[in-house]
Amino acid sequence: MIETPEKSRTARSPMGCPRCQSLMVQETFVDWESDTGTLYFTGWRCITCGDIVDPLIVQNRVSRPEPAHGRARSKKAGIVIG
């Protein structure tokens, strides 16, 4: 489950990155291409891997879970140099 500051921690407490479990910091982001009328939004950015989490990202991750095992696309062979 993805932790969000609203549910589990205060804005000053450290939050673990869902990707690498490193420290995340709260930031205000600017969305120049937003069609919602909201230019600024608050989210969390990982200081190690750069992953960004905000309420909309959390909502999308919950409503669109990872594909079930065996249903994901198969990986194609890469270029072999040799």
JOGICOR-V300315 format. One line per field, one symbol per residue. ss: DSSP state (H for helix, E for strand, C for the rest). psi: psi as a letter, one per 30 degrees, with the letter a starting at -180 (. if undefined). A space follows every 50 residues. Layout:
# JOGICOR-V300315
ss->???
psi->???
This chain:
# JOGICOR-V300315
ss->CCCCHHHHCCCCCCEECCCCCCEEEEEEEECCCCCCCCCEEEEEEECCCC CEECHHHHHHHHHCCCCCCCCCCCCCCCCCCC
psi->kkkkeeefllffkkkkkfeggakkkklklkjfgkgffjeklkakkkfefg kkkleeeeeeeefilkklkfflkkklkakkk.
